[in-house]
Amino acid sequence: MRQEFERILGEELRYLAIETRDRLGLTQKEMGEELQMGETSYSELERGETICASALTAILLLRMQEDPNVFLDRVADRLEKELQPV
């Protein structure tokens, strides 16, 4: 169950990073700087090569949002749908 939770959270953070960078019109290098990570590490996050972002990355990314609750609600909804017992 924990692995599934981490997978879903990682995917949603990836989508949020891509959406945020696009909204702000930043390069991958600039977005990496905003998130205190190198361009290569940020690029790996966008490509889904990072299983789960660090807590620091998640917090910094959420601070870039107008309303972080939109992301948190999206993750909660997805967890509820995908992790229900069959």
C-alpha positions as CSV (number, residue, x, y, z in Angstrom):
1,M,0.0,0.0,0.0
2,R,2.8,2.4,0.8
3,Q,4.5,1.9,-2.6
4,E,1.2,2.6,-4.3
5,F,0.8,5.8,-2.2
6,E,4.3,6.9,-3.1
7,R,3.8,6.1,-6.8
8,I,0.6,8.2,-6.9
9,L,2.1,11.1,-5.0
10,G,5.2,11.0,-7.2
11,E,3.1,11.1,-10.3
12,E,1.0,14.0,-9.0
13,L,4.1,16.0,-8.0
14,R,5.5,15.4,-11.5
15,Y,2.3,16.7,-13.1
16,L,2.2,19.7,-10.7
17,A,5.9,20.6,-11.5
18,I,5.2,20.5,-15.2
19,E,2.0,22.6,-14.8
20,T,3.7,25.1,-12.6
21,R,6.7,25.5,-14.8
22,D,4.5,26.0,-17.8
23,R,2.3,28.5,-15.9
24,L,5.3,30.5,-14.8
25,G,7.1,30.3,-18.1
26,L,10.3,29.0,-16.6
27,T,13.0,26.9,-18.1
28,Q,13.9,23.6,-16.5
29,K,17.1,25.2,-15.1
30,E,15.1,28.1,-13.6
31,M,12.5,25.7,-12.1
32,G,15.3,23.6,-10.7
33,E,16.7,26.7,-9.0
34,E,13.3,27.5,-7.5
35,L,13.1,24.0,-6.1
36,Q,16.7,24.0,-4.8
37,M,17.8,21.2,-7.2
38,G,20.0,21.0,-10.3
39,E,18.6,21.1,-13.8
40,T,19.3,17.4,-14.3
41,S,17.5,16.4,-11.2
42,Y,14.6,18.6,-12.1
43,S,14.5,17.1,-15.6
44,E,14.4,13.6,-14.1
45,L,11.4,14.7,-12.0
46,E,9.5,15.9,-15.1
47,R,10.3,12.7,-17.0
48,G,9.0,10.6,-14.1
49,E,12.4,9.1,-13.4
50,T,12.3,10.1,-9.8
51,I,10.0,7.8,-7.9
52,C,9.0,10.3,-5.2
53,A,10.3,13.9,-4.8
54,S,11.9,14.9,-1.5
55,A,9.8,16.6,1.2
56,L,11.7,19.8,0.5
57,T,10.9,19.7,-3.2
58,A,7.2,19.0,-2.5
59,I,7.0,21.9,0.0
60,L,8.7,24.4,-2.3
61,L,6.5,23.3,-5.2
62,L,3.4,23.7,-3.0
63,R,4.5,27.2,-2.0
64,M,4.5,28.2,-5.6
65,Q,0.8,27.4,-5.9
66,E,-2.0,30.0,-5.5
67,D,-4.0,27.4,-3.5
68,P,-2.1,24.3,-2.4
69,N,-5.3,22.7,-1.3
70,V,-6.3,22.1,-5.0
71,F,-3.3,19.7,-5.3
72,L,-3.9,18.1,-1.9
73,D,-7.5,17.5,-2.8
74,R,-6.5,16.0,-6.2
75,V,-4.1,13.6,-4.5
76,A,-6.7,12.6,-1.9
77,D,-9.3,12.0,-4.6
78,R,-6.9,9.8,-6.6
79,L,-5.8,7.9,-3.5
80,E,-9.5,7.2,-2.6
81,K,-10.3,6.0,-6.1
82,E,-7.2,3.9,-6.7
83,L,-6.5,2.4,-3.3
84,Q,-9.9,1.2,-2.4
85,P,-10.1,-2.5,-1.7
86,V,-11.6,-4.5,-4.5
